[in-house]
Amino acid sequence: MPAHTHTRSHAQGSADSRLPWWALALPVLAFAVLLVLIADPAQARAAGGDPAVGQIIEHLQHTLSR
């Protein structure tokens, strides 16, 4: 008598694996905010941090724009 093997009626990984809308929106928003801060170093200095940070950002922006 042949051995009966249990076969699954559905493929593995077929569970609903959709992400909620905010799982994509939050990282995109964070990236956009950081990009704006890098693109406009005056705004970064207005936040009241160390002036050296603004100078580093300006230097990076100047280096990347070449």
C-alpha positions in Angstrom: 0.0 0.0 0.0 1.5 3.3 -1.0 2.2 5.9 1.7 -0.1 8.9 1.7 1.7 12.2 1.7 0.0 15.3 2.9 0.0 18.0 0.2 -0.9 21.6 0.9 -3.8 23.0 -1.0 -2.2 26.4 -1.3 1.3 27.5 -2.2 3.7 28.7 0.4 3.8 32.4 0.7 0.4 33.0 -0.6 -0.7 34.7 2.6 -1.7 38.3 2.3 1.7 40.1 2.5 0.6 43.6 1.5 2.1 46.4 3.4 0.0 49.2 4.9 0.2 52.6 3.2 2.2 54.2 6.0 4.9 51.5 5.7 6.0 53.1 2.5 4.9 56.7 3.2 6.9 57.2 6.4 10.3 56.3 4.9 9.6 58.3 1.8 8.6 61.3 4.0 11.7 61.0 6.1 13.9 60.8 3.0 12.3 63.9 1.6 12.8 65.9 4.8 16.5 64.9 4.9 16.9 65.7 1.2 15.4 69.2 1.8 17.8 69.8 4.7 20.7 68.8 2.6 19.6 70.8 -0.4 19.1 74.0 1.7 21.8 74.3 4.4 20.4 77.6 5.6 17.3 75.7 6.9 19.6 73.3 8.7 21.4 76.2 10.5 18.1 77.8 11.4 17.3 74.8 13.5 20.0 75.9 15.9 22.6 73.2 15.7 26.4 73.4 15.6 27.5 75.8 12.8 30.1 73.2 11.7 27.3 70.9 10.7 26.0 73.5 8.2 29.5 74.0 6.9 29.9 70.2 6.4 26.5 70.1 4.6 27.5 73.0 2.3 30.8 71.3 1.5 29.1 68.1 0.7 26.6 69.9 -1.5 29.4 71.7 -3.3 31.3 68.5 -3.8 28.3 66.6 -5.1 27.3 69.4 -7.5 30.5 69.2 -9.5 
